[in-house]
Amino acid sequence: MQVWTISLRVSLALMLLLGLGYNLLVTGIAQLIMPHQADGSLIYDEQQEPIGSELIGQNFTAPAFFHGRISSIEYNAAGSGSGNYAPSNPDMLARTEAFIQKWQTENPEVPISQLPADLVTNSGSGLDPHISPEAARVQIPRISAETGISEEELAQMVEQHTTGRQFGFLGEPVVSVLELNLELQSKPSYQ
């Protein structure tokens, strides 16, 4: 009987220490050191209402907005992942062909040979909030025609929202689609 009592006490003590205490400690340290990231890297509007996260993409389909990467899960953050199809998979080929046809309809002035791969493929998580600067630049003619904002001003916006490689050598330069579209929508000339 004494073994059961000791086992129960040790189990309860470890549950409290590791299950509750450790989590409270790590959360407290995160809130002190990097509160923005600990709270989900949220982006707020003028009324301080959360409108998105820097870490999770959103589905922009209106022609007057920059579009992000394809998402197999429709940017549903409840469960990330992708279909993980091989390039020869018939479903993947059909989806890619349908996207390219849609792209040609919406962007007739941009040759298909200039379509960056990240606009045709999805990320591993299906939640990627970024596109390459090239993927943003090829959308400028369409957005300029839709909004009345000059191509030069849109190019400057893309440049301002381009983040370089992490630590100068990791990854590739990226553009946050949500932040770019928020600035686009805030322009007085936005129609």
N, C-alpha and C positions, 0 to 999 in steps of 0.2 A: 504494500500500500504506500510506503514511503517513496518508492521509485516513481509511482504515478503522481504523487504530489509534487515531487521535485521536477519531473518532466513538465507538468502543467505550469508550474511557476516559471520555469525557464522559457517555455513556449510563449507564455503571456508577456514576459519581460522582453523577449526578442521581437514579438509582434509590435509592442508599443515602441520599442527603440528603433527598429528598422522599418516597420510599416507606417508609423506615424512620425516619430521624431526625426528620422533621416529626411523624409519628404518635406517636413516643415523647415528644417535647416536649409536644405538646398533651395527651396522656394524663397525663403527669406534672403539668402545670399544673392540669388538671382534678382530679386526685387531691389536690393541695394546697389548691386553692381551695374545691372543693365535692365532697368524697369521696362523700357519700350519693347525689348525682345521678349522679356518674361511674360508680358501681357499679350503676345501674339503678333507683334510688329504691325499693329492696326493703323490704318489711315482714316482720318476723320475729315468730315466736311466742315463748313463754316459754323454750323450749329453744334459742333463737337459730337456729332453722331457718327458711329463707325460705319464706313462704307466699303471696307475691304481690308485685306492684309497685304503687306509687301511680299508675302511668301506664297500666296495662293492666287492663281490666275482667275480671271472672270471671262465669261463668254460675251464678247462684243461682236454683234452681227450687222449692225446698222452700217451702211456704206460710209457715213460721215465719221466713223471712228477707225482707229487703228485696230486691226484684228490680231489676236494672239495665235498660239499654236493650236492645232487640232487636239481635242481631248476625248479619249475613248470613254471617259466617265462623265462627260459634260461638266467638268470642273466641280463635281460633287465631292467636297472634302471629307465626307463621312467615310469614304473608303477610297484610297488612292490605288492606282495601278493602271495597267494598259493591257490590251489584248495580246501583246507580245507575238504578233504575227510575223511570219517570215516574209521577205519581199515577194516571194512567189505565191503567197496565199491568195486565193481568189477574192475573199472578202476585203483584204488589204488593197488589192489592185483595183477593185470596184470603188472603194472609198476614195482612193487617191485619184482615180480618173474623174469621179464626180466632183471632187474638190477642184481639180484643175479646170474642168469645164465651168464651174462656178466662178473661179478666179478670172478666167478669160472673159466672162460676161461682165464682171464687175470692174475689171482693169484692162480694157481693150488696148490701151496705149502701152502696156508693159509686155514685152515678148515673154513667152513661156520659158525661154532659155534663161531669163533673168530672175525667175522665181526661186528664191532661196529654199533650201531643203527643209529648214526648220518651220516653214509655213505649211509644208505638206506632210510632215511627220509629227507624231506626238512624243512627248517626253515619257520617261519611264514611269513617272508618278501620275501623269495626266493632269497635273496641277501647276505646271511651270508658268510663272507670271511674266516671264521674259521672252523676248525674241532678239535675234541678232540685229545690229544696226542696219544691215543690208535689208533684212525683212521689213524693217520700218520704212526705210527709204523708198522701196519699190511701191509702197502704198501711198506715197505723197501725192502723185497726180490725181488719184481718185478722191482723196480727202480734200485736196485743193478745189477740185471741181464741185464737190458736194457742199463745202463750207464757205467758199469765197476767200479763204485764207491763202496768201501767196505761197508758192512752193518754197521760196527762200525762207520765209518765216517758219514753215513746217520743218524744213531741214535744220534750222537753228534749234527748234524745239527737240528734235530727235537727238541732236548733238548734246544739248544740255541734259537730257535724260539718259545718256549713254554712260554706263558704269564700266570702267576698265577692268582689267584682270585683277583678281584678288591677290594682294601682296606683290603685284606687278608681273607675276608669271603663272598664276593658276587660273585655269579656265579661259574663257573668251569674253570679249566685251559684250554687254547685254543692254537691252532697253526695257524698262518696266512699262508694260502696256497700260496698266491701270493709271499710273502716275502721268503718263503721256496723254492719255485720254482726259484725265481730270484737268490738265492745263489747257488742252484743246477746247474743252467745254467752257472754260472760264474766259476765253477770248471774247472781247466785245464784238468782233466781226463774225463770230460763230453764228451761223444761220439756223 
